[in-house]
Amino acid sequence: MPDLGQKRKVDMSEDADHEVRKQRRNFFLYLSPFEGHSIANDNGFVPSSEEAMEAEIKDVLALWLTLQQGKAGEMIANSAWWMTRHMDPDNQLTAESGVGMLDSLTSFAVSVISMLLNSGVISLNEKVEIPDIMLSTAEFFSKDQSEALSLFEDFMNKFTNYEENIEDDEDE
């Protein structure tokens, strides 16, 4: 008679491996609304179908916009700035490298937040209005969608003030 307990352990292990792989892929997707799929593909994940990719991009962009419009965006921006200052206390980074570090830290923070949200560890208390996002139609650049992209750009611009912040710190 086969040992059913042993088979069950293998199946649970396969399920766990599948879940970790799914989490890892989602982590890469949430690093960037528009480059997430390329990042996931570069890390060995098979590209999604166009329909699935569009839905995933919408989900990722919606989280980025939600965080940007709420208090979380400001906290992420400040935290990324503080960490950059901690990692470069002597201002050795060029402005370009500093902005790159800020972008990386911000992307990491958003991706970790998405993992915590998806696993139910945390929830967002602040609800913000996100316009409907249409990616594959000619209506993509309609007023609402261009506003959504503008909000996303504003969020990213918070991290491009690296030189101004360095100058402010040096003046103090």
NORPE-V264642 format. One record per residue. N is the residue number from 1. RES is the residue in three letters. SS is DSSP state (H for helix, E for strand, C for the rest). PHI is phi in whole degrees, 0 to 359 (* if undefined). OMEGA is omega in whole degrees, 0 to 359 (NA if undefined). Layout:
# NORPE-V264642
n = <N/N>
res = <RES/RES>
ss = <SS/SS>
phi = <PHI/PHI>
omega = <OMEGA/OMEGA>
This chain:
# NORPE-V264642
n = <1/2/3/4/5/6/7/8/9/10/11/12/13/14/15/16/17/18/19/20/21/22/23/24/25/26/27/28/29/30/31/32/33/34/35/36/37/38/39/40/41/42/43/44/45/46/47/48/49/50/51/52/53/54/55/56/57/58/59/60/61/62/63/64/65/66/67/68/69/70/71/72/73/74/75/76/77/78/79/80/81/82/83/84/85/86/87/88/89/90/91/92/93/94/95/96/97/98/99/100/101/102/103/104/105/106/107/108/109/110/111/112/113/114/115/116/117/118/119/120/121/122/123/124/125/126/127/128/129/130/131/132/133/134/135/136/137/138/139/140/141/142/143/144/145/146/147/148/149/150/151/152/153/154/155/156/157/158/159/160/161/162/163/164/165/166/167/168/169/170/171/172>
res = <MET/PRO/ASP/LEU/GLY/GLN/LYS/ARG/LYS/VAL/ASP/MET/SER/GLU/ASP/ALA/ASP/HIS/GLU/VAL/ARG/LYS/GLN/ARG/ARG/ASN/PHE/PHE/LEU/TYR/LEU/SER/PRO/PHE/GLU/GLY/HIS/SER/ILE/ALA/ASN/ASP/ASN/GLY/PHE/VAL/PRO/SER/SER/GLU/GLU/ALA/MET/GLU/ALA/GLU/ILE/LYS/ASP/VAL/LEU/ALA/LEU/TRP/LEU/THR/LEU/GLN/GLN/GLY/LYS/ALA/GLY/GLU/MET/ILE/ALA/ASN/SER/ALA/TRP/TRP/MET/THR/ARG/HIS/MET/ASP/PRO/ASP/ASN/GLN/LEU/THR/ALA/GLU/SER/GLY/VAL/GLY/MET/LEU/ASP/SER/LEU/THR/SER/PHE/ALA/VAL/SER/VAL/ILE/SER/MET/LEU/LEU/ASN/SER/GLY/VAL/ILE/SER/LEU/ASN/GLU/LYS/VAL/GLU/ILE/PRO/ASP/ILE/MET/LEU/SER/THR/ALA/GLU/PHE/PHE/SER/LYS/ASP/GLN/SER/GLU/ALA/LEU/SER/LEU/PHE/GLU/ASP/PHE/MET/ASN/LYS/PHE/THR/ASN/TYR/GLU/GLU/ASN/ILE/GLU/ASP/ASP/GLU/ASP/GLU>
ss = <C/C/C/H/H/H/H/H/H/H/H/H/H/H/H/H/H/H/H/H/H/H/H/H/H/H/H/H/H/C/C/C/C/C/C/H/H/H/H/H/H/H/C/C/C/C/C/C/C/H/H/H/H/H/H/H/H/H/H/H/H/H/H/H/H/H/H/H/H/C/H/H/H/H/H/H/H/H/H/H/H/H/H/H/H/H/H/C/C/C/C/C/C/C/H/H/H/H/H/H/H/H/H/H/H/H/H/H/H/H/H/H/H/H/H/H/H/H/C/C/C/C/C/C/C/C/C/C/C/C/C/C/C/C/C/C/C/H/H/H/H/C/H/H/H/H/H/H/H/H/H/H/H/H/H/H/H/C/C/C/C/H/H/H/H/H/H/H/H/H/H/C>
phi = <*/292/277/293/297/295/298/298/298/297/298/295/295/296/297/296/298/297/295/296/297/297/298/296/298/298/303/295/299/280/293/201/301/255/250/304/293/296/297/297/297/296/257/93/263/289/300/282/293/301/296/294/298/298/296/294/298/300/298/295/297/299/293/303/292/299/294/294/284/261/297/301/300/295/292/295/300/297/296/297/297/299/293/298/297/295/283/224/294/262/54/277/287/286/302/296/294/297/295/299/294/301/299/296/294/296/300/300/299/297/295/294/301/298/296/295/296/295/271/82/289/229/218/270/279/270/255/237/279/243/294/299/249/245/261/255/245/293/283/307/261/293/304/296/290/292/295/298/295/297/298/296/297/301/300/290/292/301/264/263/269/304/297/299/293/296/298/299/295/291/292/283>
omega = <182/178/183/178/179/179/180/178/180/180/179/179/178/177/180/178/179/180/179/179/178/179/181/178/179/177/180/180/184/175/181/179/185/180/184/180/177/179/179/179/178/180/170/180/182/179/177/171/180/181/179/180/180/179/179/178/178/180/181/180/179/179/179/180/178/180/181/184/182/180/182/181/178/180/178/180/179/181/178/178/180/180/177/178/179/182/181/185/182/179/179/182/171/179/181/179/178/178/177/178/177/179/181/179/178/179/178/181/181/181/178/178/180/179/179/177/183/180/178/180/178/173/178/177/184/179/180/179/177/179/176/184/178/186/191/181/178/180/184/183/173/185/183/182/179/174/178/178/178/177/178/178/177/179/181/179/177/184/181/178/184/182/180/180/178/180/178/179/181/179/183/NA>
